[in-house]
Amino acid sequence: MGHIVRLIDGHLIYDGLLSSQEKATIDEILRALQEEIPTIEADLQAEYGQGAWYKYNLGLFLGKLLEKYDISISERRRFWDEIKHFATKENRKRNEGTKAATRSFYEQCYALSQQDKEVVEKLNWRQWQNILDRVGIRADERIFQWLKQSTGKIREDDWREFEKALHLYLKNKDTSVFDNAELFAIYDSIMLMSVRWREQFKVFSLEHPKSAKIKSKGTWAKKYYALCFKKKKELHSQIVTEEICTSAFSELM
């Protein structure tokens, strides 16, 4: 698909100089999208609801469109925009930005479809959106291998804290120096740290219901993660242990 169209003030604009045959081909593709996309979206929603499996299967369909219409990687974001503007009947209010493709709904569906089913089922769609938004966290794609071997689904609040802690850990870190066992142990320890924060903070809230720290939970969570990593470094440990989690929380709270 050598020329992508745009929508300006409700009118189709073709990029570049097109022959009548090229223009006819693009018009044909747009007509096909307008017929196929609403139908496939409706069918998949009816079967899977609005969750991750709907987005995964929609991504599989989108992958077939990329092959069918010979869409290059560089053209993908604009192709997703064409679908959004010309084909879908869905009204998605989330701000996707205008440059990077990572926040595009259709790009994220396509990216999700590239994962094994055993990985997809570990997180709900909101959790998947978070990880697909964060380029730094998924820069080392072994995080998907780690998810695959983890036991059961991950709680949404635990995943949210895990992402915060992992983002802090990854600053100025090159995870390629770790083998799989080492990296997975680090991920496990960061998840442990996140779960222990939730559990310990719940007890703290019950015992100190009037504490000002309850209203600034996010700030104290960051301080807790930073202190855990500081103690880990002081102990020359590669992972955060149970003892470190308990010590850091007691010291802060």
DAFENBEL-V646152 format. One record per pair of residues at least 6 apart in sequence whose C-alpha atoms are under 8 Angstrom apart, sorted by sequence separation. I is the first residue (numbers start at 1). J is the second residue. D is the distance in Angstrom with one decimal. If there is no record, write none. Layout:
i->I j->J d->D
i->I j->J d->D
//
This chain:
i->6 j->12 d->5.7
i->7 j->13 d->6.1
i->48 j->54 d->5.2
i->66 j->72 d->7.6
i->97 j->103 d->7.0
i->101 j->107 d->6.4
i->102 j->108 d->6.6
i->131 j->137 d->6.9
i->132 j->138 d->7.4
i->205 j->211 d->7.7
i->232 j->238 d->7.0
i->5 j->12 d->6.5
i->6 j->13 d->5.1
i->47 j->54 d->7.8
i->96 j->103 d->4.9
i->97 j->104 d->7.8
i->131 j->138 d->6.9
i->213 j->220 d->7.2
i->232 j->239 d->6.7
i->5 j->13 d->5.5
i->6 j->14 d->6.5
i->71 j->79 d->7.6
i->95 j->103 d->8.0
i->96 j->104 d->5.3
i->112 j->120 d->7.2
i->175 j->183 d->7.3
i->232 j->240 d->5.8
i->5 j->14 d->4.6
i->6 j->15 d->7.6
i->14 j->23 d->8.0
i->45 j->54 d->6.1
i->96 j->105 d->7.5
i->205 j->214 d->6.6
i->4 j->14 d->6.5
i->5 j->15 d->6.0
i->44 j->54 d->5.7
i->66 j->76 d->8.0
i->3 j->14 d->7.0
i->4 j->15 d->6.1
i->229 j->240 d->7.0
i->3 j->15 d->5.8
i->228 j->240 d->6.7
i->232 j->244 d->7.1
i->3 j->16 d->6.9
i->44 j->57 d->7.3
i->231 j->244 d->6.7
i->44 j->58 d->7.2
i->3 j->18 d->7.8
i->112 j->128 d->7.9
i->228 j->244 d->6.0
i->41 j->58 d->7.1
i->228 j->245 d->6.2
i->231 j->248 d->7.8
i->40 j->58 d->7.6
i->228 j->248 d->5.8
i->108 j->129 d->7.3
i->166 j->187 d->7.9
i->227 j->248 d->6.0
i->4 j->26 d->8.0
i->3 j->26 d->7.9
i->77 j->100 d->7.8
i->77 j->101 d->5.4
i->80 j->104 d->7.4
i->108 j->132 d->6.6
i->166 j->190 d->6.8
i->197 j->221 d->7.3
i->224 j->248 d->6.3
i->1 j->26 d->7.7
i->76 j->101 d->7.9
i->119 j->144 d->6.6
i->122 j->147 d->6.8
i->165 j->190 d->6.8
i->224 j->249 d->6.4
i->80 j->106 d->5.9
i->119 j->145 d->7.7
i->122 j->148 d->7.4
i->137 j->163 d->7.8
i->77 j->104 d->7.4
i->80 j->107 d->7.0
i->197 j->224 d->7.9
i->119 j->147 d->6.0
i->162 j->190 d->6.4
i->224 j->252 d->7.0
i->103 j->132 d->7.6
i->115 j->144 d->7.8
i->119 j->148 d->4.6
i->127 j->156 d->6.8
i->137 j->166 d->7.3
i->162 j->191 d->5.5
i->165 j->194 d->7.3
i->223 j->252 d->7.9
i->77 j->107 d->7.3
i->102 j->132 d->6.7
i->103 j->133 d->5.9
i->118 j->148 d->5.8
i->122 j->152 d->6.4
i->123 j->153 d->6.1
i->137 j->167 d->6.6
i->76 j->107 d->7.9
i->102 j->133 d->5.9
i->122 j->153 d->4.5
i->123 j->154 d->6.3
i->136 j->167 d->7.5
i->162 j->193 d->8.0
i->121 j->153 d->7.1
i->122 j->154 d->6.3
i->124 j->156 d->7.9
i->127 j->159 d->7.1
i->131 j->163 d->7.9
i->159 j->191 d->7.8
i->162 j->194 d->5.4
i->193 j->225 d->7.6
i->102 j->135 d->7.9
i->123 j->156 d->8.0
i->127 j->160 d->7.6
i->137 j->170 d->7.6
i->158 j->191 d->7.4
i->161 j->194 d->5.5
i->136 j->170 d->7.7
i->140 j->175 d->7.1
i->193 j->228 d->8.0
i->140 j->176 d->7.5
i->158 j->194 d->6.1
i->158 j->195 d->5.8
i->142 j->180 d->7.6
i->146 j->184 d->6.0
i->29 j->69 d->7.9
i->158 j->198 d->7.4
i->143 j->184 d->8.0
i->146 j->187 d->7.7
i->62 j->106 d->7.7
i->37 j->83 d->7.7
i->59 j->106 d->7.1
i->63 j->110 d->6.4
i->193 j->240 d->7.0
i->59 j->107 d->8.0
i->62 j->110 d->6.4
i->193 j->241 d->7.9
i->197 j->245 d->7.8
i->34 j->83 d->8.0
i->38 j->87 d->6.9
i->59 j->108 d->7.9
i->190 j->239 d->7.9
i->193 j->242 d->7.7
i->196 j->245 d->6.8
i->200 j->249 d->7.6
i->204 j->253 d->7.9
i->33 j->83 d->7.0
i->37 j->87 d->6.1
i->38 j->88 d->5.4
i->59 j->109 d->4.4
i->60 j->110 d->6.6
i->189 j->239 d->5.8
i->190 j->240 d->6.8
i->192 j->242 d->7.7
i->37 j->88 d->5.9
i->38 j->89 d->6.1
i->58 j->109 d->6.4
i->59 j->110 d->3.9
i->189 j->240 d->5.2
i->34 j->86 d->6.6
i->35 j->87 d->7.5
i->58 j->110 d->7.5
i->59 j->111 d->7.1
i->186 j->238 d->7.1
i->189 j->241 d->6.7
i->193 j->245 d->6.0
i->197 j->249 d->7.6
i->33 j->86 d->7.9
i->34 j->87 d->4.2
i->56 j->109 d->5.8
i->59 j->112 d->6.7
i->60 j->113 d->5.5
i->186 j->239 d->5.4
i->33 j->87 d->5.7
i->34 j->88 d->7.0
i->55 j->109 d->5.0
i->56 j->110 d->7.2
i->59 j->113 d->5.0
i->185 j->239 d->7.0
i->186 j->240 d->7.6
i->58 j->113 d->7.9
i->30 j->86 d->7.3
i->56 j->112 d->5.6
i->57 j->113 d->6.7
i->30 j->87 d->7.5
i->55 j->112 d->7.4
i->56 j->113 d->4.7
i->165 j->222 d->7.4
i->168 j->225 d->7.9
i->55 j->113 d->7.8
i->164 j->222 d->7.8
i->168 j->226 d->7.6
i->165 j->225 d->6.0
i->169 j->229 d->7.6
i->56 j->120 d->7.8
i->53 j->120 d->7.7
i->1 j->69 d->6.1
i->52 j->120 d->7.2
i->53 j->121 d->7.9
i->1 j->70 d->6.0
i->52 j->121 d->7.7
i->1 j->71 d->6.0
i->55 j->125 d->7.9
i->4 j->75 d->8.0
i->52 j->123 d->7.8
i->52 j->124 d->5.7
i->51 j->124 d->6.7
i->52 j->125 d->4.6
i->4 j->78 d->7.1
i->51 j->125 d->5.6
i->4 j->79 d->7.4
i->6 j->82 d->7.3
i->52 j->128 d->7.8
i->5 j->82 d->7.4
i->7 j->85 d->7.4
//
